């Protein structure tokens, strides 16, 4: 508590000092910047009206945080085909996650990722990455209607579709929508085409408003919705236990026997979000954020212990059969009020935040209601044109806090944070048909550091890095699938490097290597492969002034063996296990990506080496990774 108060006082004092220095920095004013941007936008619009030449260069986007922290940077859509073939969950993450071997299944980061939400959370997070949260919304500035369509069709009945549309009716108003969909057939125990394991729809509507008669006011708004449904299988039945099939193997894929037949999980969430700001003068602005979120999680199954269900379920009250129907509802109503501004050398933000929370478990009669109050701020200082320092922090009245410092330059980047998190609602109270717990946990406290050195010589870019975490009161799920808390520290050290080498004008090599070490008195509570690597050798040729681009090559991912965390669908949590060691494996993908004007296409032979070096591999205990498949997909952008 004292450290959090000292942090807040320090931030306020630093901001107050900075405000006292702005008298001679009036050359950089928000009003002047707006006028300059408006003039540039009008000149560009006039030029495009005359030529009718619309494209990616006339479409750009930014994020809400760039407005909030007065660091407005616009980015044009990516139009190159490089790595278009990496459309699955594992590939998009750089193979730094664990899932259940299929697109859209439960996932977790292999590294420790501290939450910056220092207050209560629901605790249900394995489907977070399939929900487009308000901070991930892209706000577009377009000179013509913009449409972007991505569709990937993976072997084994896996499909991903992403559609974006944005339209400006003027420089004052924009509206658009995103629609993301996943349809994944079962990769294990598959019956017929359309036998789905995952059905996902994630959509949002977004836009901005800057009234012509009130140019100092800006409104960003979005509405989000996720409906994620998963047919849970519980994993492959160990062939040594499958007496009905003496020829059974862990790598039968479609013909595999799985533990669960009719289990069903669902995560439905969504809400409404607005951000608004008003310029008081060139240095002072006020802003307000409103967010409403509702998350409903479910797990349903009917079981009998005379079959394979007994590998996951236990007898309740002596009964050999039963029904599980679990439902949890989490709601958050957030209001944040703040003062912010920017000068030539720095920007600042001071805030007060209020969260009204409710947590309702169907099996528990009393709903939990809590109110949280926060104070915080951010200061971003520009030391030179290419060197920035950022300090930010929040204090939750009652003792929890978040503090972060960040240094950015051409040569070296570093981030340090200390985070004191409240336990989630889930780890403190769970009431299910199979297991229950009531805990009073201590706050989880972590020190987190990440640094990268950026070296470049000729055609070689070498970036060694290190990740470090020290975690006290680490919260996890133990071998009995119960929420638990470590009694000693967990220390994670992960050095590694990224290497990019332009071998010639058309040949490129890139690689990332991670070495992971876990120590501390409670080291056994955290599991991660000791070594991970991802490498790519690619040939790339640009033709017809960039209108046609071809990239083809090979990806290789390696992961060493370890006792990975298993998955419990009843609580939607990964937990410790010591009986199934996942062997190390190497996975090779061959790919071809190409672009013709605004049309992009890829084809990939995934896990090309299956049968050559291995029969398969495990991503999670009892869940194999995707077998050898032929995948293809397209991306097509329209600017009129």
Secondary structure as a PSIPRED ss2 file (coil, helix, strand):
# PSIPRED VFORMAT (PSIPRED V4.0)

   1 X C   1.000  0.000  0.000
   2 X H   0.000  1.000  0.000
   3 X H   0.000  1.000  0.000
   4 X H   0.000  1.000  0.000
   5 X H   0.000  1.000  0.000
   6 X H   0.000  1.000  0.000
   7 X H   0.000  1.000  0.000
   8 X H   0.000  1.000  0.000
   9 X H   0.000  1.000  0.000
  10 X H   0.000  1.000  0.000
  11 X H   0.000  1.000  0.000
  12 X H   0.000  1.000  0.000
  13 X H   0.000  1.000  0.000
  14 X H   0.000  1.000  0.000
  15 X H   0.000  1.000  0.000
  16 X H   0.000  1.000  0.000
  17 X H   0.000  1.000  0.000
  18 X H   0.000  1.000  0.000
  19 X H   0.000  1.000  0.000
  20 X C   1.000  0.000  0.000
  21 X C   1.000  0.000  0.000
  22 X H   0.000  1.000  0.000
  23 X H   0.000  1.000  0.000
  24 X H   0.000  1.000  0.000
  25 X C   1.000  0.000  0.000
  26 X C   1.000  0.000  0.000
  27 X C   1.000  0.000  0.000
  28 X C   1.000  0.000  0.000
  29 X C   1.000  0.000  0.000
  30 X H   0.000  1.000  0.000
  31 X H   0.000  1.000  0.000
  32 X H   0.000  1.000  0.000
  33 X H   0.000  1.000  0.000
  34 X H   0.000  1.000  0.000
  35 X H   0.000  1.000  0.000
  36 X H   0.000  1.000  0.000
  37 X H   0.000  1.000  0.000
  38 X H   0.000  1.000  0.000
  39 X H   0.000  1.000  0.000
  40 X H   0.000  1.000  0.000
  41 X H   0.000  1.000  0.000
  42 X H   0.000  1.000  0.000
  43 X H   0.000  1.000  0.000
  44 X H   0.000  1.000  0.000
  45 X H   0.000  1.000  0.000
  46 X H   0.000  1.000  0.000
  47 X H   0.000  1.000  0.000
  48 X H   0.000  1.000  0.000
  49 X H   0.000  1.000  0.000
  50 X H   0.000  1.000  0.000
  51 X H   0.000  1.000  0.000
  52 X C   1.000  0.000  0.000
  53 X C   1.000  0.000  0.000
  54 X C   1.000  0.000  0.000
  55 X C   1.000  0.000  0.000
  56 X H   0.000  1.000  0.000
  57 X H   0.000  1.000  0.000
  58 X H   0.000  1.000  0.000
  59 X E   0.000  0.000  1.000
  60 X E   0.000  0.000  1.000
  61 X E   0.000  0.000  1.000
  62 X E   0.000  0.000  1.000
  63 X C   1.000  0.000  0.000
  64 X H   0.000  1.000  0.000
  65 X H   0.000  1.000  0.000
  66 X H   0.000  1.000  0.000
  67 X H   0.000  1.000  0.000
  68 X H   0.000  1.000  0.000
  69 X C   1.000  0.000  0.000
  70 X C   1.000  0.000  0.000
  71 X C   1.000  0.000  0.000
  72 X C   1.000  0.000  0.000
  73 X C   1.000  0.000  0.000
  74 X C   1.000  0.000  0.000
  75 X E   0.000  0.000  1.000
  76 X C   1.000  0.000  0.000
  77 X C   1.000  0.000  0.000
  78 X C   1.000  0.000  0.000
  79 X C   1.000  0.000  0.000
  80 X C   1.000  0.000  0.000
  81 X C   1.000  0.000  0.000
  82 X C   1.000  0.000  0.000
  83 X C   1.000  0.000  0.000
  84 X C   1.000  0.000  0.000
  85 X C   1.000  0.000  0.000
  86 X C   1.000  0.000  0.000
  87 X C   1.000  0.000  0.000
  88 X C   1.000  0.000  0.000
  89 X H   0.000  1.000  0.000
  90 X H   0.000  1.000  0.000
  91 X H   0.000  1.000  0.000
  92 X H   0.000  1.000  0.000
  93 X C   1.000  0.000  0.000
  94 X C   1.000  0.000  0.000
  95 X C   1.000  0.000  0.000
  96 X C   1.000  0.000  0.000
  97 X E   0.000  0.000  1.000
  98 X E   0.000  0.000  1.000
  99 X C   1.000  0.000  0.000
 100 X C   1.000  0.000  0.000
 101 X C   1.000  0.000  0.000
 102 X C   1.000  0.000  0.000
 103 X C   1.000  0.000  0.000
 104 X C   1.000  0.000  0.000
 105 X C   1.000  0.000  0.000
 106 X C   1.000  0.000  0.000
 107 X C   1.000  0.000  0.000
 108 X E   0.000  0.000  1.000
 109 X E   0.000  0.000  1.000
 110 X C   1.000  0.000  0.000
 111 X C   1.000  0.000  0.000
 112 X C   1.000  0.000  0.000
 113 X C   1.000  0.000  0.000
 114 X C   1.000  0.000  0.000
 115 X C   1.000  0.000  0.000
 116 X C   1.000  0.000  0.000
 117 X C   1.000  0.000  0.000
 118 X C   1.000  0.000  0.000
 119 X C   1.000  0.000  0.000
 120 X C   1.000  0.000  0.000
 121 X C   1.000  0.000  0.000
 122 X C   1.000  0.000  0.000
 123 X C   1.000  0.000  0.000
 124 X C   1.000  0.000  0.000
 125 X C   1.000  0.000  0.000
 126 X C   1.000  0.000  0.000
 127 X C   1.000  0.000  0.000
 128 X H   0.000  1.000  0.000
 129 X H   0.000  1.000  0.000
 130 X H   0.000  1.000  0.000
 131 X C   1.000  0.000  0.000
 132 X C   1.000  0.000  0.000
 133 X C   1.000  0.000  0.000
 134 X H   0.000  1.000  0.000
 135 X H   0.000  1.000  0.000
 136 X H   0.000  1.000  0.000
 137 X C   1.000  0.000  0.000
 138 X C   1.000  0.000  0.000
 139 X E   0.000  0.000  1.000
 140 X E   0.000  0.000  1.000
 141 X E   0.000  0.000  1.000
 142 X E   0.000  0.000  1.000
 143 X C   1.000  0.000  0.000
 144 X C   1.000  0.000  0.000
 145 X C   1.000  0.000  0.000
 146 X E   0.000  0.000  1.000
 147 X E   0.000  0.000  1.000
 148 X E   0.000  0.000  1.000
 149 X E   0.000  0.000  1.000
 150 X E   0.000  0.000  1.000
 151 X E   0.000  0.000  1.000
 152 X E   0.000  0.000  1.000
 153 X E   0.000  0.000  1.000
 154 X E   0.000  0.000  1.000
 155 X C   1.000  0.000  0.000
 156 X C   1.000  0.000  0.000
 157 X C   1.000  0.000  0.000
 158 X E   0.000  0.000  1.000
 159 X E   0.000  0.000  1.000
 160 X E   0.000  0.000  1.000
 161 X E   0.000  0.000  1.000
 162 X E   0.000  0.000  1.000
 163 X E   0.000  0.000  1.000
 164 X E   0.000  0.000  1.000
 165 X E   0.000  0.000  1.000
 166 X E   0.000  0.000  1.000
 167 X E   0.000  0.000  1.000
 168 X E   0.000  0.000  1.000
 169 X E   0.000  0.000  1.000
 170 X E   0.000  0.000  1.000
 171 X C   1.000  0.000  0.000
 172 X C   1.000  0.000  0.000
 173 X E   0.000  0.000  1.000
 174 X E   0.000  0.000  1.000
 175 X E   0.000  0.000  1.000
 176 X E   0.000  0.000  1.000
 177 X E   0.000  0.000  1.000
 178 X E   0.000  0.000  1.000
 179 X E   0.000  0.000  1.000
 180 X E   0.000  0.000  1.000
 181 X E   0.000  0.000  1.000
 182 X E   0.000  0.000  1.000
 183 X E   0.000  0.000  1.000
 184 X E   0.000  0.000  1.000
 185 X E   0.000  0.000  1.000
 186 X C   1.000  0.000  0.000
 187 X C   1.000  0.000  0.000
 188 X C   1.000  0.000  0.000
 189 X C   1.000  0.000  0.000
 190 X C   1.000  0.000  0.000
 191 X C   1.000  0.000  0.000
 192 X C   1.000  0.000  0.000
 193 X C   1.000  0.000  0.000
 194 X C   1.000  0.000  0.000
 195 X C   1.000  0.000  0.000
 196 X E   0.000  0.000  1.000
 197 X E   0.000  0.000  1.000
 198 X E   0.000  0.000  1.000
 199 X E   0.000  0.000  1.000
 200 X E   0.000  0.000  1.000
 201 X E   0.000  0.000  1.000
 202 X E   0.000  0.000  1.000
 203 X E   0.000  0.000  1.000
 204 X E   0.000  0.000  1.000
 205 X E   0.000  0.000  1.000
 206 X E   0.000  0.000  1.000
 207 X E   0.000  0.000  1.000
 208 X E   0.000  0.000  1.000
 209 X E   0.000  0.000  1.000
 210 X C   1.000  0.000  0.000
 211 X C   1.000  0.000  0.000
 212 X C   1.000  0.000  0.000
 213 X C   1.000  0.000  0.000
 214 X C   1.000  0.000  0.000
 215 X C   1.000  0.000  0.000
 216 X C   1.000  0.000  0.000
 217 X E   0.000  0.000  1.000
 218 X E   0.000  0.000  1.000
 219 X E   0.000  0.000  1.000
 220 X E   0.000  0.000  1.000
 221 X E   0.000  0.000  1.000
 222 X E   0.000  0.000  1.000
 223 X E   0.000  0.000  1.000
 224 X E   0.000  0.000  1.000
 225 X E   0.000  0.000  1.000
 226 X E   0.000  0.000  1.000
 227 X E   0.000  0.000  1.000
 228 X E   0.000  0.000  1.000
 229 X E   0.000  0.000  1.000
 230 X E   0.000  0.000  1.000
 231 X E   0.000  0.000  1.000
 232 X E   0.000  0.000  1.000
 233 X C   1.000  0.000  0.000
 234 X C   1.000  0.000  0.000
 235 X C   1.000  0.000  0.000
 236 X E   0.000  0.000  1.000
 237 X C   1.000  0.000  0.000
 238 X C   1.000  0.000  0.000
 239 X H   0.000  1.000  0.000
 240 X H   0.000  1.000  0.000
 241 X H   0.000  1.000  0.000
 242 X C   1.000  0.000  0.000
 243 X C   1.000  0.000  0.000
 244 X C   1.000  0.000  0.000
 245 X C   1.000  0.000  0.000
 246 X C   1.000  0.000  0.000
 247 X C   1.000  0.000  0.000
 248 X C   1.000  0.000  0.000
 249 X C   1.000  0.000  0.000
 250 X C   1.000  0.000  0.000
 251 X C   1.000  0.000  0.000
 252 X C   1.000  0.000  0.000
 253 X H   0.000  1.000  0.000
 254 X H   0.000  1.000  0.000
 255 X H   0.000  1.000  0.000
 256 X C   1.000  0.000  0.000
 257 X C   1.000  0.000  0.000
 258 X E   0.000  0.000  1.000
 259 X C   1.000  0.000  0.000
 260 X C   1.000  0.000  0.000
 261 X C   1.000  0.000  0.000
 262 X C   1.000  0.000  0.000
 263 X E   0.000  0.000  1.000
 264 X E   0.000  0.000  1.000
 265 X E   0.000  0.000  1.000
 266 X E   0.000  0.000  1.000
 267 X E   0.000  0.000  1.000
 268 X E   0.000  0.000  1.000
 269 X E   0.000  0.000  1.000
 270 X E   0.000  0.000  1.000
 271 X E   0.000  0.000  1.000
 272 X E   0.000  0.000  1.000
 273 X E   0.000  0.000  1.000
 274 X E   0.000  0.000  1.000
 275 X E   0.000  0.000  1.000
 276 X E   0.000  0.000  1.000
 277 X E   0.000  0.000  1.000
 278 X E   0.000  0.000  1.000
 279 X E   0.000  0.000  1.000
 280 X C   1.000  0.000  0.000
 281 X C   1.000  0.000  0.000
 282 X C   1.000  0.000  0.000
 283 X C   1.000  0.000  0.000
 284 X C   1.000  0.000  0.000
 285 X E   0.000  0.000  1.000
 286 X E   0.000  0.000  1.000
 287 X E   0.000  0.000  1.000
 288 X E   0.000  0.000  1.000
 289 X E   0.000  0.000  1.000
 290 X E   0.000  0.000  1.000
 291 X E   0.000  0.000  1.000
 292 X E   0.000  0.000  1.000
 293 X E   0.000  0.000  1.000
 294 X E   0.000  0.000  1.000
 295 X E   0.000  0.000  1.000
 296 X E   0.000  0.000  1.000
 297 X E   0.000  0.000  1.000
 298 X E   0.000  0.000  1.000
 299 X E   0.000  0.000  1.000
 300 X E   0.000  0.000  1.000
 301 X E   0.000  0.000  1.000
 302 X E   0.000  0.000  1.000
 303 X E   0.000  0.000  1.000
 304 X E   0.000  0.000  1.000
 305 X C   1.000  0.000  0.000
 306 X C   1.000  0.000  0.000
 307 X C   1.000  0.000  0.000
 308 X H   0.000  1.000  0.000
 309 X H   0.000  1.000  0.000
 310 X H   0.000  1.000  0.000
 311 X H   0.000  1.000  0.000
 312 X C   1.000  0.000  0.000
 313 X C   1.000  0.000  0.000
 314 X C   1.000  0.000  0.000
 315 X C   1.000  0.000  0.000
 316 X E   0.000  0.000  1.000
 317 X C   1.000  0.000  0.000
 318 X C   1.000  0.000  0.000
 319 X E   0.000  0.000  1.000
 320 X C   1.000  0.000  0.000
 321 X E   0.000  0.000  1.000
 322 X E   0.000  0.000  1.000
 323 X E   0.000  0.000  1.000
 324 X E   0.000  0.000  1.000
 325 X E   0.000  0.000  1.000
 326 X E   0.000  0.000  1.000
 327 X E   0.000  0.000  1.000
 328 X E   0.000  0.000  1.000
 329 X E   0.000  0.000  1.000
 330 X E   0.000  0.000  1.000
 331 X E   0.000  0.000  1.000
 332 X E   0.000  0.000  1.000
 333 X E   0.000  0.000  1.000
 334 X E   0.000  0.000  1.000
 335 X E   0.000  0.000  1.000
 336 X E   0.000  0.000  1.000
 337 X E   0.000  0.000  1.000
 338 X E   0.000  0.000  1.000
 339 X E   0.000  0.000  1.000
 340 X E   0.000  0.000  1.000
 341 X E   0.000  0.000  1.000
 342 X E   0.000  0.000  1.000
 343 X C   1.000  0.000  0.000
 344 X C   1.000  0.000  0.000
 345 X C   1.000  0.000  0.000
 346 X E   0.000  0.000  1.000
 347 X E   0.000  0.000  1.000
 348 X E   0.000  0.000  1.000
 349 X E   0.000  0.000  1.000
 350 X E   0.000  0.000  1.000
 351 X E   0.000  0.000  1.000
 352 X E   0.000  0.000  1.000
 353 X E   0.000  0.000  1.000
 354 X E   0.000  0.000  1.000
 355 X E   0.000  0.000  1.000
 356 X E   0.000  0.000  1.000
 357 X E   0.000  0.000  1.000
 358 X E   0.000  0.000  1.000
 359 X E   0.000  0.000  1.000
 360 X E   0.000  0.000  1.000
 361 X E   0.000  0.000  1.000
 362 X C   1.000  0.000  0.000
 363 X C   1.000  0.000  0.000
 364 X C   1.000  0.000  0.000
 365 X C   1.000  0.000  0.000
 366 X C   1.000  0.000  0.000
 367 X C   1.000  0.000  0.000
 368 X E   0.000  0.000  1.000
 369 X E   0.000  0.000  1.000
 370 X E   0.000  0.000  1.000
 371 X E   0.000  0.000  1.000
 372 X E   0.000  0.000  1.000
 373 X E   0.000  0.000  1.000
 374 X E   0.000  0.000  1.000
 375 X E   0.000  0.000  1.000
 376 X E   0.000  0.000  1.000
 377 X E   0.000  0.000  1.000
 378 X E   0.000  0.000  1.000
 379 X E   0.000  0.000  1.000
 380 X E   0.000  0.000  1.000
 381 X E   0.000  0.000  1.000
 382 X E   0.000  0.000  1.000
 383 X E   0.000  0.000  1.000
 384 X E   0.000  0.000  1.000
 385 X C   1.000  0.000  0.000
 386 X C   1.000  0.000  0.000
 387 X E   0.000  0.000  1.000
 388 X E   0.000  0.000  1.000
 389 X E   0.000  0.000  1.000
 390 X E   0.000  0.000  1.000
 391 X E   0.000  0.000  1.000
 392 X E   0.000  0.000  1.000
 393 X E   0.000  0.000  1.000
 394 X E   0.000  0.000  1.000
 395 X E   0.000  0.000  1.000
 396 X E   0.000  0.000  1.000
 397 X C   1.000  0.000  0.000
 398 X C   1.000  0.000  0.000
 399 X C   1.000  0.000  0.000
 400 X C   1.000  0.000  0.000
 401 X E   0.000  0.000  1.000
 402 X E   0.000  0.000  1.000
 403 X E   0.000  0.000  1.000
 404 X E   0.000  0.000  1.000
 405 X E   0.000  0.000  1.000
 406 X E   0.000  0.000  1.000
 407 X E   0.000  0.000  1.000
 408 X E   0.000  0.000  1.000
 409 X C   1.000  0.000  0.000
 410 X C   1.000  0.000  0.000
 411 X C   1.000  0.000  0.000
 412 X E   0.000  0.000  1.000
 413 X E   0.000  0.000  1.000
 414 X E   0.000  0.000  1.000
 415 X E   0.000  0.000  1.000
 416 X E   0.000  0.000  1.000
 417 X E   0.000  0.000  1.000
 418 X E   0.000  0.000  1.000
 419 X E   0.000  0.000  1.000
 420 X E   0.000  0.000  1.000
 421 X E   0.000  0.000  1.000
 422 X C   1.000  0.000  0.000
 423 X C   1.000  0.000  0.000
 424 X C   1.000  0.000  0.000
 425 X H   0.000  1.000  0.000
 426 X H   0.000  1.000  0.000
 427 X H   0.000  1.000  0.000
 428 X H   0.000  1.000  0.000
 429 X E   0.000  0.000  1.000
 430 X E   0.000  0.000  1.000
 431 X E   0.000  0.000  1.000
 432 X C   1.000  0.000  0.000
 433 X C   1.000  0.000  0.000
 434 X C   1.000  0.000  0.000
 435 X C   1.000  0.000  0.000
 436 X E   0.000  0.000  1.000
 437 X E   0.000  0.000  1.000
 438 X E   0.000  0.000  1.000
 439 X C   1.000  0.000  0.000
 440 X C   1.000  0.000  0.000
 441 X C   1.000  0.000  0.000
 442 X C   1.000  0.000  0.000
 443 X C   1.000  0.000  0.000
 444 X E   0.000  0.000  1.000
 445 X E   0.000  0.000  1.000
 446 X E   0.000  0.000  1.000
 447 X E   0.000  0.000  1.000
 448 X E   0.000  0.000  1.000
 449 X E   0.000  0.000  1.000
 450 X E   0.000  0.000  1.000
 451 X E   0.000  0.000  1.000
 452 X E   0.000  0.000  1.000
 453 X E   0.000  0.000  1.000
 454 X C   1.000  0.000  0.000
 455 X E   0.000  0.000  1.000
 456 X E   0.000  0.000  1.000
 457 X E   0.000  0.000  1.000
 458 X C   1.000  0.000  0.000
 459 X C   1.000  0.000  0.000
 460 X E   0.000  0.000  1.000
 461 X E   0.000  0.000  1.000
 462 X E   0.000  0.000  1.000
 463 X E   0.000  0.000  1.000
 464 X E   0.000  0.000  1.000
 465 X E   0.000  0.000  1.000
 466 X E   0.000  0.000  1.000
 467 X E   0.000  0.000  1.000
 468 X E   0.000  0.000  1.000
 469 X E   0.000  0.000  1.000
 470 X E   0.000  0.000  1.000
 471 X E   0.000  0.000  1.000
 472 X E   0.000  0.000  1.000
 473 X C   1.000  0.000  0.000
 474 X C   1.000  0.000  0.000
 475 X E   0.000  0.000  1.000
 476 X E   0.000  0.000  1.000
 477 X E   0.000  0.000  1.000
 478 X C   1.000  0.000  0.000
 479 X C   1.000  0.000  0.000
 480 X C   1.000  0.000  0.000
 481 X C   1.000  0.000  0.000
 482 X C   1.000  0.000  0.000
 483 X E   0.000  0.000  1.000
 484 X E   0.000  0.000  1.000
 485 X E   0.000  0.000  1.000
 486 X C   1.000  0.000  0.000
 487 X C   1.000  0.000  0.000
 488 X C   1.000  0.000  0.000
 489 X C   1.000  0.000  0.000
 490 X E   0.000  0.000  1.000
 491 X E   0.000  0.000  1.000
 492 X E   0.000  0.000  1.000
 493 X E   0.000  0.000  1.000
 494 X E   0.000  0.000  1.000
 495 X E   0.000  0.000  1.000
 496 X E   0.000  0.000  1.000
 497 X E   0.000  0.000  1.000
 498 X E   0.000  0.000  1.000
 499 X E   0.000  0.000  1.000
 500 X E   0.000  0.000  1.000
 501 X E   0.000  0.000  1.000
 502 X E   0.000  0.000  1.000
 503 X C   1.000  0.000  0.000
 504 X C   1.000  0.000  0.000
 505 X C   1.000  0.000  0.000
 506 X C   1.000  0.000  0.000
 507 X E   0.000  0.000  1.000
 508 X E   0.000  0.000  1.000
 509 X E   0.000  0.000  1.000
 510 X E   0.000  0.000  1.000
 511 X E   0.000  0.000  1.000
 512 X E   0.000  0.000  1.000
 513 X E   0.000  0.000  1.000
 514 X E   0.000  0.000  1.000
 515 X E   0.000  0.000  1.000
 516 X E   0.000  0.000  1.000
 517 X E   0.000  0.000  1.000
 518 X E   0.000  0.000  1.000
 519 X E   0.000  0.000  1.000
 520 X C   1.000  0.000  0.000
 521 X C   1.000  0.000  0.000
 522 X C   1.000  0.000  0.000
 523 X H   0.000  1.000  0.000
 524 X H   0.000  1.000  0.000
 525 X H   0.000  1.000  0.000
 526 X C   1.000  0.000  0.000
 527 X C   1.000  0.000  0.000
 528 X C   1.000  0.000  0.000
 529 X C   1.000  0.000  0.000
 530 X C   1.000  0.000  0.000
 531 X E   0.000  0.000  1.000
 532 X E   0.000  0.000  1.000
 533 X E   0.000  0.000  1.000
 534 X E   0.000  0.000  1.000
 535 X E   0.000  0.000  1.000
 536 X E   0.000  0.000  1.000
 537 X E   0.000  0.000  1.000
 538 X E   0.000  0.000  1.000
 539 X E   0.000  0.000  1.000
 540 X E   0.000  0.000  1.000
 541 X E   0.000  0.000  1.000
 542 X E   0.000  0.000  1.000
 543 X E   0.000  0.000  1.000
 544 X C   1.000  0.000  0.000
 545 X C   1.000  0.000  0.000
 546 X C   1.000  0.000  0.000
 547 X C   1.000  0.000  0.000
 548 X E   0.000  0.000  1.000
 549 X E   0.000  0.000  1.000
 550 X E   0.000  0.000  1.000
 551 X E   0.000  0.000  1.000
 552 X E   0.000  0.000  1.000
 553 X E   0.000  0.000  1.000
 554 X E   0.000  0.000  1.000
 555 X E   0.000  0.000  1.000
 556 X E   0.000  0.000  1.000
 557 X E   0.000  0.000  1.000
 558 X E   0.000  0.000  1.000
 559 X E   0.000  0.000  1.000
 560 X C   1.000  0.000  0.000
 561 X C   1.000  0.000  0.000
 562 X E   0.000  0.000  1.000
 563 X C   1.000  0.000  0.000
 564 X C   1.000  0.000  0.000
 565 X C   1.000  0.000  0.000
 566 X E   0.000  0.000  1.000
 567 X E   0.000  0.000  1.000
 568 X E   0.000  0.000  1.000
 569 X C   1.000  0.000  0.000
 570 X C   1.000  0.000  0.000
 571 X C   1.000  0.000  0.000
 572 X C   1.000  0.000  0.000
 573 X E   0.000  0.000  1.000
 574 X E   0.000  0.000  1.000
 575 X E   0.000  0.000  1.000
 576 X C   1.000  0.000  0.000
 577 X C   1.000  0.000  0.000
 578 X C   1.000  0.000  0.000
 579 X C   1.000  0.000  0.000
 580 X C   1.000  0.000  0.000
 581 X C   1.000  0.000  0.000
 582 X E   0.000  0.000  1.000
 583 X C   1.000  0.000  0.000
 584 X C   1.000  0.000  0.000
 585 X E   0.000  0.000  1.000
 586 X E   0.000  0.000  1.000
 587 X E   0.000  0.000  1.000
 588 X E   0.000  0.000  1.000
 589 X E   0.000  0.000  1.000
 590 X E   0.000  0.000  1.000
 591 X E   0.000  0.000  1.000
 592 X E   0.000  0.000  1.000
 593 X E   0.000  0.000  1.000
 594 X E   0.000  0.000  1.000
 595 X E   0.000  0.000  1.000
 596 X E   0.000  0.000  1.000
 597 X C   1.000  0.000  0.000
 598 X C   1.000  0.000  0.000
 599 X E   0.000  0.000  1.000
 600 X E   0.000  0.000  1.000
 601 X E   0.000  0.000  1.000
 602 X E   0.000  0.000  1.000
 603 X E   0.000  0.000  1.000
 604 X E   0.000  0.000  1.000
 605 X E   0.000  0.000  1.000
 606 X E   0.000  0.000  1.000
 607 X C   1.000  0.000  0.000
 608 X C   1.000  0.000  0.000
 609 X C   1.000  0.000  0.000
 610 X E   0.000  0.000  1.000
 611 X C   1.000  0.000  0.000
 612 X C   1.000  0.000  0.000
 613 X C   1.000  0.000  0.000
 614 X E   0.000  0.000  1.000
 615 X C   1.000  0.000  0.000
 616 X C   1.000  0.000  0.000
 617 X C   1.000  0.000  0.000
 618 X E   0.000  0.000  1.000
 619 X E   0.000  0.000  1.000
 620 X E   0.000  0.000  1.000
 621 X C   1.000  0.000  0.000
 622 X C   1.000  0.000  0.000
 623 X E   0.000  0.000  1.000
 624 X E   0.000  0.000  1.000
 625 X C   1.000  0.000  0.000
 626 X C   1.000  0.000  0.000
 627 X C   1.000  0.000  0.000
 628 X C   1.000  0.000  0.000
 629 X E   0.000  0.000  1.000
 630 X E   0.000  0.000  1.000
 631 X E   0.000  0.000  1.000
 632 X E   0.000  0.000  1.000
 633 X E   0.000  0.000  1.000
 634 X E   0.000  0.000  1.000
 635 X E   0.000  0.000  1.000
 636 X E   0.000  0.000  1.000
 637 X E   0.000  0.000  1.000
 638 X E   0.000  0.000  1.000
 639 X C   1.000  0.000  0.000
 640 X C   1.000  0.000  0.000
